[in-house]
Amino acid sequence: MNQLVGMGFEKAVPIRDFKARYPLGRMGMIPGDSGWCWAWAAPYQTVNGNNINDTFTSTYQANSSEEGWIPLSECPSAGADIYKYPNNPQGYVEILGAALTAAVDAGLPNAKEAWALFESRARKPDWNNKGPDFAVVPYEIAISK
C-alpha cells in the first residue's frame, strides 16, 4: 500500500492505514487499545473474537485461555522472544516485520516504537541459510546505514 501511496494514489491512504492497524495492534501499540502482548504478536490466527469491530484488547482477552497464550499481566519486556517460529525466515514473525516496516514508512503513530520493540526480540532468522524472504527495514533506517 505504501508503494501505491508513494506513486501518488492518495485514495490508497485509508486502506494502508487500516491495514497497518493490525501489526501495530498486535504489538500493543494502538493508542487506547494496547491490550495485546507483543511477545504473542505472531499467531497465524486467533480462535475467538474475530469480529472486525472487536478491539485488540478484547480479542486478546478472548484468546488468553487458549493453550500457550501469555496472560497480559505476564507479558515480557523488550528483548524476549516472539512466540511461534521466531527465527523462521518464512514465518509470520517476518511477515509482521514487513508490515511494521510499512507502518514506520507511512509515519503512523507508535510505528517507530513498535519497530524498536520488534527489533529487540531475542531470536532472529539466520538469513545466511534460508532467505531473505522478508528482509526489509524501514526506509529511514536503510538509508541511514
VOTOR-50968 format. One line per field, with one value per residue: residue number from 1; residue in three letters; x, y, z of N, C-alpha, C in turn. Coordinates in steps of 0.02 Angstrom, whole numbers. Layout:
% residues N
i	c(NUM, ...)
aa	c(ALA, ...)
n_X	c(X, ...)
n_Y	c(Y, ...)
n_Z	c(Z, ...)
ca_X	c(X, ...)
ca_Y	c(Y, ...)
ca_Z	c(Z, ...)
c_X	c(X, ...)
c_Y	c(Y, ...)
c_Z	c(Z, ...)
END
This chain:
% residues 145
i	c(1, 2, 3, 4, 5, 6, 7, 8, 9, 10, 11, 12, 13, 14, 15, 16, 17, 18, 19, 20, 21, 22, 23, 24, 25, 26, 27, 28, 29, 30, 31, 32, 33, 34, 35, 36, 37, 38, 39, 40, 41, 42, 43, 44, 45, 46, 47, 48, 49, 50, 51, 52, 53, 54, 55, 56, 57, 58, 59, 60, 61, 62, 63, 64, 65, 66, 67, 68, 69, 70, 71, 72, 73, 74, 75, 76, 77, 78, 79, 80, 81, 82, 83, 84, 85, 86, 87, 88, 89, 90, 91, 92, 93, 94, 95, 96, 97, 98, 99, 100, 101, 102, 103, 104, 105, 106, 107, 108, 109, 110, 111, 112, 113, 114, 115, 116, 117, 118, 119, 120, 121, 122, 123, 124, 125, 126, 127, 128, 129, 130, 131, 132, 133, 134, 135, 136, 137, 138, 139, 140, 141, 142, 143, 144, 145)
aa	c(MET, ASN, GLN, LEU, VAL, GLY, MET, GLY, PHE, GLU, LYS, ALA, VAL, PRO, ILE, ARG, ASP, PHE, LYS, ALA, ARG, TYR, PRO, LEU, GLY, ARG, MET, GLY, MET, ILE, PRO, GLY, ASP, SER, GLY, TRP, CYS, TRP, ALA, TRP, ALA, ALA, PRO, TYR, GLN, THR, VAL, ASN, GLY, ASN, ASN, ILE, ASN, ASP, THR, PHE, THR, SER, THR, TYR, GLN, ALA, ASN, SER, SER, GLU, GLU, GLY, TRP, ILE, PRO, LEU, SER, GLU, CYS, PRO, SER, ALA, GLY, ALA, ASP, ILE, TYR, LYS, TYR, PRO, ASN, ASN, PRO, GLN, GLY, TYR, VAL, GLU, ILE, LEU, GLY, ALA, ALA, LEU, THR, ALA, ALA, VAL, ASP, ALA, GLY, LEU, PRO, ASN, ALA, LYS, GLU, ALA, TRP, ALA, LEU, PHE, GLU, SER, ARG, ALA, ARG, LYS, PRO, ASP, TRP, ASN, ASN, LYS, GLY, PRO, ASP, PHE, ALA, VAL, VAL, PRO, TYR, GLU, ILE, ALA, ILE, SER, LYS)
n_X	c(41, 100, 183, 91, 36, 151, 168, 76, -58, -172, -294, -269, -222, -315, -339, -212, -183, -283, -248, -124, -157, -167, -37, 19, -73, -58, 66, 38, 22, -79, -150, -247, -294, -210, -198, -129, -10, 152, 243, 166, 129, 125, 37, -37, -174, -321, -431, -547, -655, -653, -717, -731, -755, -708, -597, -417, -380, -495, -501, -379, -401, -508, -444, -348, -360, -330, -221, -54, -56, 0, -33, -87, -40, 80, 162, 315, 456, 545, 661, 634, 577, 477, 332, 300, 380, 503, 627, 612, 632, 524, 412, 268, 315, 412, 336, 258, 359, 386, 264, 264, 371, 314, 218, 299, 365, 255, 234, 150, 63, 153, 221, 362, 402, 344, 418, 546, 527, 496, 618, 695, 681, 729, 772, 816, 794, 912, 983, 1075, 1053, 917, 841, 840, 669, 583, 669, 670, 684, 631, 627, 696, 789, 862, 926, 1005, 1113)
n_Y	c(-59, 60, 82, 110, 229, 307, 318, 410, 380, 434, 393, 271, 287, 279, 139, 85, 136, 73, -63, -61, -51, -179, -248, -153, -155, -286, -276, -208, -70, 22, 173, 188, 60, -48, -180, -302, -427, -404, -508, -610, -581, -644, -756, -860, -861, -815, -890, -849, -703, -630, -528, -387, -269, -287, -245, -243, -272, -338, -449, -512, -544, -632, -740, -776, -886, -992, -1127, -1099, -960, -805, -733, -565, -494, -555, -525, -514, -400, -292, -374, -507, -667, -683, -775, -923, -982, -897, -881, -912, -883, -878, -868, -804, -706, -639, -589, -503, -412, -353, -289, -200, -122, -56, 20, 105, 175, 240, 333, 318, 334, 280, 184, 181, 150, 24, -44, -36, -113, -236, -261, -284, -415, -578, -688, -701, -730, -833, -767, -813, -942, -975, -877, -707, -687, -591, -485, -341, -170, -18, 122, 241, 191, 107, 196, 267, 194)
n_Z	c(0, 37, -72, -174, -123, -123, -260, -290, -276, -188, -137, -85, 41, 156, 155, 172, 300, 375, 359, 422, 555, 608, 621, 708, 814, 859, 914, 1025, 1015, 984, 1017, 1161, 1149, 1194, 1235, 1198, 1202, 1152, 1133, 1090, 963, 842, 807, 683, 675, 766, 885, 949, 955, 828, 761, 656, 720, 847, 982, 998, 1126, 1179, 1094, 1123, 1257, 1241, 1185, 1274, 1356, 1278, 1234, 1272, 1259, 1322, 1476, 1487, 1596, 1618, 1513, 1432, 1444, 1328, 1221, 1237, 1172, 1023, 1016, 922, 797, 796, 731, 598, 429, 342, 420, 512, 597, 525, 421, 493, 528, 403, 382, 490, 451, 341, 410, 486, 383, 333, 429, 538, 697, 840, 769, 752, 881, 893, 796, 854, 970, 910, 845, 956, 991, 1049, 968, 797, 620, 531, 405, 317, 278, 238, 160, 110, 135, 184, 217, 260, 307, 390, 281, 319, 407, 326, 237, 321, 357)
ca_X	c(0, 145, 207, 37, 32, 211, 159, 27, -127, -191, -353, -245, -202, -358, -331, -146, -188, -325, -209, -69, -182, -160, 29, 29, -115, -27, 124, 12, 40, -135, -170, -313, -311, -144, -202, -104, 59, 194, 276, 117, 105, 131, 0, -68, -245, -350, -489, -605, -655, -627, -761, -693, -766, -676, -534, -362, -383, -548, -482, -326, -433, -549, -400, -296, -367, -307, -158, 7, -61, 31, -77, -62, -3, 146, 195, 385, 479, 585, 718, 611, 561, 409, 309, 282, 430, 537, 685, 596, 629, 460, 358, 228, 354, 445, 283, 243, 412, 375, 206, 285, 412, 268, 187, 350, 374, 195, 234, 92, 78, 182, 252, 433, 407, 328, 476, 601, 510, 504, 690, 727, 667, 789, 795, 801, 812, 979, 972, 1127, 1034, 850, 806, 788, 604, 555, 723, 660, 685, 603, 668, 741, 843, 903, 968, 1049, 1170)
ca_Y	c(0, 118, 93, 144, 298, 339, 331, 464, 357, 457, 356, 210, 304, 248, 67, 74, 150, 21, -124, -52, -59, -247, -260, -108, -181, -348, -256, -171, 0, 64, 216, 173, -10, -78, -241, -362, -440, -404, -572, -655, -542, -680, -817, -855, -847, -817, -934, -812, -631, -609, -479, -329, -215, -301, -211, -290, -292, -388, -510, -546, -573, -689, -795, -787, -952, -1042, -1157, -1064, -887, -774, -684, -497, -473, -587, -508, -496, -335, -294, -420, -576, -699, -683, -844, -951, -981, -832, -874, -940, -828, -877, -869, -743, -655, -598, -553, -449, -363, -315, -246, -146, -78, -13, 67, 156, 216, 281, 384, 308, 341, 224, 134, 176, 114, -46, -72, -44, -171, -294, -272, -305, -486, -617, -730, -677, -780, -837, -751, -845, -1009, -985, -815, -673, -678, -528, -448, -270, -124, 47, 159, 288, 152, 81, 248, 297, 149)
ca_Z	c(0, 37, -140, -210, -98, -149, -331, -298, -269, -121, -113, -52, 110, 207, 155, 203, 372, 403, 361, 470, 623, 631, 651, 766, 868, 886, 953, 1082, 1002, 963, 1073, 1190, 1137, 1197, 1273, 1164, 1221, 1092, 1125, 1059, 906, 779, 789, 617, 681, 833, 886, 974, 949, 763, 730, 634, 767, 911, 996, 1008, 1196, 1189, 1058, 1161, 1316, 1220, 1166, 1325, 1388, 1231, 1253, 1254, 1260, 1380, 1508, 1477, 1656, 1616, 1450, 1446, 1419, 1267, 1221, 1244, 1109, 998, 1014, 857, 744, 799, 688, 533, 381, 307, 469, 519, 631, 473, 385, 540, 521, 341, 393, 534, 409, 303, 457, 501, 323, 325, 481, 581, 769, 877, 725, 767, 944, 879, 761, 903, 1011, 866, 834, 1018, 1004, 1065, 912, 730, 571, 503, 335, 276, 257, 210, 149, 147, 103, 209, 248, 247, 365, 370, 232, 351, 436, 271, 207, 372, 369)
c_X	c(44, 170, 154, 33, 92, 208, 105, -45, -151, -253, -332, -227, -248, -350, -264, -151, -230, -285, -153, -92, -168, -90, 42, -12, -86, 37, 103, 23, -17, -154, -241, -334, -246, -142, -183, -31, 102, 228, 230, 88, 99, 92, -34, -142, -264, -413, -553, -598, -628, -673, -720, -701, -735, -613, -479, -363, -435, -531, -428, -356, -474, -506, -351, -303, -345, -237, -99, 4, -34, -19, -46, -20, 68, 185, 266, 403, 521, 643, 698, 600, 489, 390, 289, 334, 471, 597, 675, 590, 564, 401, 323, 267, 387, 395, 262, 295, 404, 316, 223, 329, 368, 235, 236, 358, 314, 191, 175, 110, 101, 216, 327, 445, 393, 387, 533, 589, 519, 578, 726, 720, 732, 816, 772, 823, 886, 971, 1023, 1104, 968, 815, 850, 723, 575, 609, 718, 663, 653, 653, 718, 800, 890, 949, 1015, 1111, 1223)
c_Y	c(63, 134, 130, 217, 338, 356, 383, 443, 373, 420, 291, 224, 272, 172, 49, 82, 97, -44, -120, -59, -129, -263, -215, -132, -243, -334, -216, -96, 43, 107, 200, 100, -51, -144, -304, -369, -446, -471, -624, -620, -583, -744, -807, -839, -845, -860, -895, -738, -605, -561, -416, -270, -227, -260, -264, -316, -347, -453, -548, -579, -634, -750, -815, -854, -1008, -1067, -1116, -988, -860, -726, -614, -473, -503, -573, -484, -428, -346, -343, -493, -605, -684, -756, -862, -937, -916, -825, -906, -883, -824, -874, -803, -688, -609, -561, -493, -393, -321, -267, -188, -96, -30, 39, 123, 203, 261, 337, 378, 312, 276, 172, 127, 138, 40, -79, -84, -104, -235, -311, -295, -380, -525, -656, -700, -731, -777, -827, -784, -912, -1013, -920, -769, -668, -610, -487, -374, -231, -59, 86, 205, 252, 128, 135, 279, 254, 156)
c_Z	c(0, -33, -181, -188, -125, -223, -344, -292, -199, -93, -79, 21, 162, 211, 189, 279, 407, 411, 413, 542, 650, 657, 711, 826, 900, 924, 1014, 1075, 974, 1023, 1097, 1183, 1138, 1234, 1235, 1181, 1158, 1080, 1093, 998, 842, 771, 721, 621, 754, 829, 902, 959, 883, 726, 713, 682, 836, 920, 1002, 1079, 1206, 1152, 1095, 1222, 1298, 1204, 1221, 1361, 1341, 1251, 1227, 1257, 1326, 1412, 1501, 1536, 1658, 1551, 1465, 1418, 1356, 1275, 1229, 1174, 1088, 989, 942, 804, 741, 752, 619, 482, 341, 355, 475, 555, 578, 431, 428, 533, 458, 348, 439, 496, 371, 349, 476, 442, 310, 378, 529, 655, 800, 834, 739, 832, 935, 843, 810, 948, 972, 857, 898, 1032, 1009, 1006, 846, 680, 551, 428, 290, 248, 218, 196, 109, 106, 121, 244, 229, 312, 343, 328, 267, 385, 381, 242, 256, 384, 316)
END
